[in-house]
């Protein structure tokens, strides 16, 4: 392998400007995450007074101490709960991530019941469906900590009710795939949410706190005239002794989480792990990732410098270096784990698309996972490129991405515009994992280009009608279009819509990739025969 030579000058003005810009974006991201934690923690006295743990305390206790935990989609729903950037609380009302429970790597999902009693927030549904998809794709047991007031009836939308059925369908699919669903019902699990508990393989209930019923006392009285207390109708003692819905009766939250950990510890669950391979860390400091990416996506950057601060020993064997050089492909390792990398030092042209297609196919042949580090304004346009077959060859690249038989991981590092987003395995192409750096931008095109395109079209239409066009109106239209595009392309907008799996500090890239590569490797090692068992509830 060849060591990437350093070309970064941390003392340069450009580097310092990039670094300052990235740190400001990281600070904004962390402040939003802190706002969500603070909003939930504000309920601490109320929870502790009734003998309950806060949702994040529950997550911390169910996880193995000191083990890695990748929290997902922390910005979900930002600015969709309230349109005020200073008051919006992101997260979708769900805490979710991948971590270890009793030595078994699991997907852990918890209702953030410290906020609006755990009612699903905007894009909380999309976040839940995505983490269930990740559990299925990566063959992870699913541990859910339930306490939810259900859907927010003041924001009821019929499409959310219909799509929400996918949550329950996915729970059934997880169980059918041999992936245990372990549920601790800490509090309310009502109406449709009762099936979140019911469609589980192992159910732990908390004495005096769990409530699971299709209709609570008010609705029951309104619908049938019957009068019953919450405990009589759906309490933990009733469900664990009469209905049989609950399998384990816990005395409190801590006891319930202990039981959940015991369930996982007692599963006959193989833990496929590769033999530890020696590796060397990158030769260059990960801190320098802060200053590599310019805040202006139109400025060029050598993505090899980013690769050099992520891969083992900064070693990178480049594939076809002299052919389509704006598209960079090559082999490397991350904590000893092989990976193929595709990234961009400019737009995708015909040679670059052909090279990427070949490289994807070669990685599939050798069973090497692929990492796409997005930094492109798209495929090249123009008469010469059309004649050269950019549509044909770009389509071949998109076909290769779609048909790849190895895990694909996408990292939005800079721009990801137009069909370049598709060719570089954007979210619509179902990468196994998809993360963003705080400076990333995703759109069909830049706002200025969109505005200028529509201005040209508008002027041509006016000319055909023989009518003059007012320059003031044209400029106002351009400003409006630019605002619409620019307002949706940054990560605070795309991640809010769950169009990635979360925004990460660039300095954490290596550790995150090492974890997801291990997750993918373990999933690949899990044979169908090992996945045959599932638990049928009586």
LUMFI-498266 format. One line per 8 residues: number of its first residue (from 1); their letters; for each residue x, y negated, z of C-alpha. Coordinates in steps of 0.05 Angstrom, whole numbers, plus 5000, padded with zeros to 4 digits. Layout:
NUM = A = X:Y:Z; ...
***
This chain:
1 = XXXXXXXX = 5000:5000:5000; 5022:4928:4990; 5024:4876:5045; 4985:4812:5028; 5032:4753:5033; 5009:4695:5076; 4993:4630:5039; 4955:4596:5096
9 = XXXXXXXX = 4983:4533:5127; 4947:4521:5194; 4979:4452:5199; 4949:4427:5133; 4892:4377:5133; 4848:4422:5091; 4857:4480:5139; 4841:4436:5199
17 = XXXXXXXX = 4778:4409:5166; 4755:4480:5150; 4769:4502:5221; 4732:4444:5252; 4672:4457:5207; 4670:4531:5223; 4677:4519:5298; 4619:4470:5296
25 = XXXXXXXX = 4575:4522:5261; 4595:4576:5311; 4578:4529:5368; 4509:4515:5338; 4497:4590:5331; 4518:4605:5402; 4476:4548:5430; 4414:4577:5397
33 = XXXXXXXX = 4430:4646:5425; 4440:4615:5494; 4374:4579:5487; 4338:4645:5477; 4373:4677:5536; 4357:4617:5580; 4283:4618:5559; 4278:4691:5579
41 = XXXXXXXX = 4319:4682:5643; 4272:4626:5665; 4224:4681:5685; 4275:4712:5732; 4241:4692:5797; 4173:4717:5773; 4202:4784:5750; 4244:4796:5812
49 = XXXXXXXX = 4186:4777:5858; 4145:4834:5829; 4204:4881:5833; 4220:4880:5758; 4284:4869:5720; 4290:4818:5664; 4293:4848:5593; 4367:4835:5585
57 = XXXXXXXX = 4381:4865:5653; 4344:4927:5629; 4385:4931:5565; 4450:4923:5605; 4431:4979:5652; 4410:5029:5599; 4476:5020:5561; 4541:5052:5582
65 = XXXXXXXX = 4582:5001:5621; 4638:4969:5581; 4618:5002:5515; 4611:4962:5450; 4542:4935:5433; 4525:4902:5366; 4466:4857:5377; 4425:4847:5314
73 = XXXXXXXX = 4386:4789:5284; 4394:4740:5341; 4369:4682:5298; 4306:4717:5274; 4246:4669:5271; 4286:4606:5283; 4243:4545:5267; 4183:4590:5252
81 = XXXXXXXX = 4155:4591:5323; 4156:4515:5326; 4184:4470:5270; 4227:4431:5319; 4301:4449:5316; 4310:4426:5388; 4253:4470:5416; 4252:4532:5372
89 = XXXXXXXX = 4270:4596:5408; 4300:4648:5359; 4303:4723:5367; 4232:4743:5346; 4215:4764:5417; 4258:4826:5410; 4327:4845:5436; 4357:4898:5391
97 = XXXXXXXX = 4425:4928:5377; 4469:4989:5371; 4505:5016:5432; 4519:5077:5474; 4471:5110:5522; 4501:5168:5562; 4556:5174:5509; 4507:5177:5451
105 = XXXXXXXX = 4506:5121:5400; 4434:5095:5397; 4391:5040:5370; 4364:5002:5431; 4304:4956:5424; 4270:4917:5480; 4211:4870:5482; 4236:4803:5509
113 = XXXXXXXX = 4179:4799:5558; 4209:4739:5593; 4184:4698:5534; 4109:4694:5522; 4099:4760:5559; 4135:4798:5503; 4085:4778:5449; 4114:4788:5380
121 = XXXXXXXX = 4143:4723:5354; 4147:4702:5281; 4192:4749:5243; 4194:4795:5304; 4157:4846:5261; 4209:4841:5206; 4265:4848:5257; 4233:4910:5288
129 = XXXXXXXX = 4222:4943:5220; 4294:4929:5201; 4324:4959:5265; 4280:5021:5255; 4305:5025:5183; 4377:5021:5209; 4363:5077:5259; 4335:5122:5205
137 = XXXXXXXX = 4391:5107:5155; 4446:5117:5206; 4413:5176:5242; 4411:5142:5310; 4366:5162:5368; 4318:5106:5384; 4312:5079:5455; 4257:5027:5465
145 = XXXXXXXX = 4241:4987:5528; 4168:4967:5522; 4132:4910:5556; 4090:4868:5509; 4027:4827:5507; 4021:4851:5435; 4005:4805:5376; 3995:4731:5389
153 = XXXXXXXX = 3921:4725:5373; 3928:4649:5364; 3974:4663:5305; 3936:4723:5278; 3949:4740:5205; 3917:4800:5173; 3980:4816:5134; 4019:4823:5200
161 = XXXXXXXX = 3966:4872:5225; 3970:4914:5162; 4046:4912:5157; 4052:4924:5232; 4028:4995:5221; 4098:5008:5193; 4126:5004:5264; 4085:5064:5284
169 = XXXXXXXX = 4098:5101:5219; 4172:5092:5230; 4169:5120:5300; 4136:5182:5271; 4189:5185:5216; 4245:5180:5267; 4218:5238:5307; 4206:5279:5244
177 = XXXXXXXX = 4278:5267:5223; 4302:5297:5289; 4320:5230:5319; 4294:5228:5391; 4250:5168:5409; 4258:5154:5483; 4211:5101:5511; 4209:5066:5578
185 = XXXXXXXX = 4143:5030:5585; 4160:4977:5637; 4094:4940:5633; 4037:4928:5584; 4029:4971:5522; 3960:4953:5498; 3914:4965:5438; 3956:4981:5376
193 = XXXXXXXX = 4018:4973:5420; 3996:5034:5459; 4018:5075:5400; 4088:5047:5410; 4087:5089:5473; 4045:5146:5447; 4089:5159:5385; 4150:5175:5428
201 = XXXXXXXX = 4184:5241:5444; 4200:5224:5516; 4159:5173:5556; 4180:5143:5623; 4128:5102:5662; 4136:5057:5722; 4091:5065:5782; 4047:5004:5793
209 = XXXXXXXX = 4073:4967:5731; 4060:5009:5668; 3995:4994:5632; 3977:5034:5569; 3906:5031:5540; 3872:5020:5474; 3826:4969:5505; 3840:4931:5569
217 = XXXXXXXX = 3786:4917:5622; 3759:4853:5590; 3751:4885:5520; 3725:4950:5551; 3670:4912:5587; 3653:4870:5526; 3650:4931:5480; 3617:4984:5525
225 = XXXXXXXX = 3597:4951:5590; 3642:4998:5629; 3681:4968:5687; 3749:4995:5706; 3813:4968:5737; 3877:4966:5697; 3907:5020:5741; 3847:5066:5733
233 = XXXXXXXX = 3845:5054:5658; 3918:5061:5640; 3965:5061:5699; 4028:5103:5705; 4000:5151:5757; 3938:5165:5715; 3978:5177:5652; 4030:5222:5685
241 = XXXXXXXX = 3980:5264:5724; 3914:5262:5685; 3920:5242:5611; 3990:5272:5602; 4013:5211:5561; 4072:5199:5608; 4126:5251:5619; 4165:5218:5677
249 = XXXXXXXX = 4140:5175:5734; 4192:5124:5758; 4190:5084:5822; 4216:5019:5791; 4253:4992:5730; 4321:5017:5754; 4295:5086:5767; 4262:5087:5698
257 = XXXXXXXX = 4327:5068:5663; 4364:5121:5703; 4314:5173:5678; 4322:5148:5606; 4397:5156:5611; 4388:5226:5641; 4343:5245:5583; 4397:5224:5533
265 = XXXXXXXX = 4452:5259:5573; 4413:5325:5573; 4399:5326:5499; 4434:5378:5457; 4462:5324:5414; 4527:5332:5377; 4573:5273:5376; 4613:5275:5310
273 = XXXXXXXX = 4677:5237:5317; 4737:5235:5271; 4805:5250:5300; 4838:5186:5322; 4885:5161:5268; 4943:5115:5285; 4936:5045:5256; 4969:4977:5260
281 = XXXXXXXX = 4931:4913:5271; 4932:4859:5217; 4998:4822:5212; 4963:4755:5215; 4921:4725:5271; 4845:4733:5265; 4840:4661:5293; 4864:4638:5224
289 = XXXXXXXX = 4798:4663:5194; 4768:4599:5222; 4805:4556:5172; 4805:4597:5109; 4735:4584:5083; 4719:4513:5059; 4653:4483:5081; 4641:4463:5008
297 = XXXXXXXX = 4626:4527:4969; 4650:4494:4905; 4722:4492:4929; 4765:4553:4911; 4792:4602:4962; 4836:4664:4957; 4795:4718:4992; 4857:4761:4998
305 = XXXXXXXX = 4876:4716:5056; 4811:4736:5091; 4824:4809:5076; 4895:4803:5105; 4866:4783:5172; 4816:4841:5175; 4850:4904:5149; 4903:4948:5182
313 = XXXXXXXX = 4974:4921:5176; 4947:4871:5124; 4958:4926:5073; 4915:4924:5011; 4924:4965:4948; 4892:4922:4894; 4855:4956:4837; 4864:4927:4767
321 = XXXXXXXX = 4896:4863:4793; 4911:4835:4724; 4843:4851:4693; 4785:4805:4712; 4828:4773:4766; 4771:4730:4795; 4740:4795:4820; 4784:4827:4872
329 = XXXXXXXX = 4778:4902:4886; 4822:4947:4926; 4832:5000:4981; 4849:4987:5054; 4836:5015:5123; 4803:4986:5185; 4824:5019:5249; 4847:5078:5208
337 = XXXXXXXX = 4781:5084:5170; 4785:5081:5094; 4746:5027:5058; 4740:4999:4988; 4733:4924:4984; 4702:4881:4930; 4705:4805:4935; 4706:4743:4892
345 = XXXXXXXX = 4756:4688:4877; 4708:4657:4828; 4648:4674:4785; 4636:4744:4759; 4657:4751:4686; 4655:4810:4638; 4723:4840:4657; 4707:4829:4731
353 = XXXXXXXX = 4640:4864:4725; 4671:4922:4688; 4726:4929:4739; 4677:4927:4797; 4633:4980:4764; 4693:5026:4754; 4716:5014:4826; 4647:5029:4856
361 = XXXXXXXX = 4643:5094:4817; 4714:5114:4839; 4697:5100:4912; 4634:5143:4906; 4676:5199:4877; 4724:5197:4937; 4668:5185:4988; 4699:5118:5009
369 = XXXXXXXX = 4651:5067:5039; 4647:4999:5005; 4651:4929:5033; 4626:4870:4992; 4654:4803:5016; 4609:4754:4980; 4640:4689:4955; 4612:4676:4886
377 = XXXXXXXX = 4571:4625:4849; 4544:4681:4804; 4556:4711:4736; 4589:4667:4683; 4542:4632:4634; 4554:4601:4566; 4554:4621:4492; 4621:4657:4494
385 = XXXXXXXX = 4600:4698:4555; 4532:4716:4526; 4566:4740:4463; 4615:4780:4504; 4556:4817:4536; 4553:4787:4606; 4481:4811:4614; 4499:4882:4593
393 = XXXXXXXX = 4561:4888:4635; 4531:4852:4695; 4473:4900:4691; 4521:4959:4693; 4551:4931:4756; 4482:4922:4787; 4466:4993:4766; 4529:5019:4800
401 = XXXXXXXX = 4512:4982:4864; 4441:5010:4863; 4464:5081:4849; 4523:5083:4897; 4524:5146:4940; 4568:5119:4996; 4551:5070:5052; 4554:4998:5028
409 = XXXXXXXX = 4567:4941:5076; 4556:4869:5057; 4589:4808:5089; 4567:4739:5065; 4632:4700:5073; 4618:4641:5028; 4570:4629:4970; 4524:4684:4944
417 = XXXXXXXX = 4487:4652:4886; 4443:4677:4829; 4451:4747:4803; 4519:4748:4836; 4480:4762:4900; 4452:4824:4867; 4518:4848:4837; 4551:4839:4905
425 = XXXXXXXX = 4500:4883:4941; 4457:4828:4970; 4402:4844:5021; 4353:4863:4966; 4398:4922:4947; 4393:4953:5016; 4465:4953:5040; 4473:4998:5101
433 = XXXXXXXX = 4491:4935:5141; 4490:4862:5121; 4523:4807:5162; 4538:4733:5150; 4592:4684:5170; 4564:4618:5196; 4584:4579:5134; 4552:4627:5084
441 = XXXXXXXX = 4501:4601:5034; 4452:4643:4993; 4406:4618:4937; 4386:4630:4865; 4430:4569:4849; 4456:4506:4881; 4407:4451:4897; 4440:4401:4850
449 = XXXXXXXX = 4439:4451:4792; 4365:4467:4805; 4347:4393:4806; 4387:4377:4743; 4356:4437:4707; 4285:4414:4723; 4303:4342:4704; 4326:4366:4635
457 = XXXXXXXX = 4262:4407:4626; 4218:4350:4649; 4252:4300:4602; 4246:4348:4543; 4172:4359:4558; 4160:4284:4560; 4197:4274:4495; 4153:4327:4461
465 = XXXXXXXX = 4091:4290:4483; 4121:4224:4460; 4114:4194:4530; 4168:4158:4568; 4189:4184:4636; 4198:4139:4696; 4269:4145:4722; 4246:4132:4793
473 = XXXXXXXX = 4198:4191:4791; 4252:4234:4759; 4302:4217:4814; 4249:4230:4868; 4234:4298:4838; 4308:4315:4837; 4316:4294:4909; 4256:4336:4929
481 = XXXXXXXX = 4282:4398:4893; 4352:4389:4922; 4322:4384:4992; 4281:4447:4982; 4341:4488:4958; 4391:4460:5008; 4342:4470:5065; 4337:4545:5053
489 = XXXXXXXX = 4407:4568:5034; 4446:4564:5099; 4449:4622:5149; 4405:4586:5199; 4350:4593:5148; 4365:4660:5116; 4381:4696:5182; 4317:4666:5212
497 = XXXXXXXX = 4280:4704:5157; 4317:4769:5174; 4353:4767:5107; 4415:4794:5142; 4429:4835:5204; 4458:4776:5241; 4510:4721:5239; 4579:4737:5267
505 = XXXXXXXX = 4639:4696:5286; 4691:4709:5230; 4741:4728:5285; 4697:4787:5303; 4695:4814:5232; 4746:4869:5243; 4714:4896:5306; 4644:4894:5277
513 = XXXXXXXX = 4667:4929:5214; 4704:4982:5254; 4640:4997:5292; 4594:5000:5232; 4644:5044:5194; 4644:5092:5253; 4568:5091:5253; 4566:5106:5178
521 = XXXXXXXX = 4618:5161:5185; 4579:5195:5241; 4515:5191:5201; 4549:5222:5140; 4576:5279:5184; 4506:5295:5210; 4482:5352:5165; 4409:5364:5149
529 = XXXXXXXX = 4411:5429:5189; 4430:5390:5251; 4372:5343:5238; 4318:5396:5235; 4294:5394:5307; 4240:5346:5331; 4198:5345:5393; 4124:5358:5384
537 = XX = 4082:5327:5438; 4025:5369:5468
***
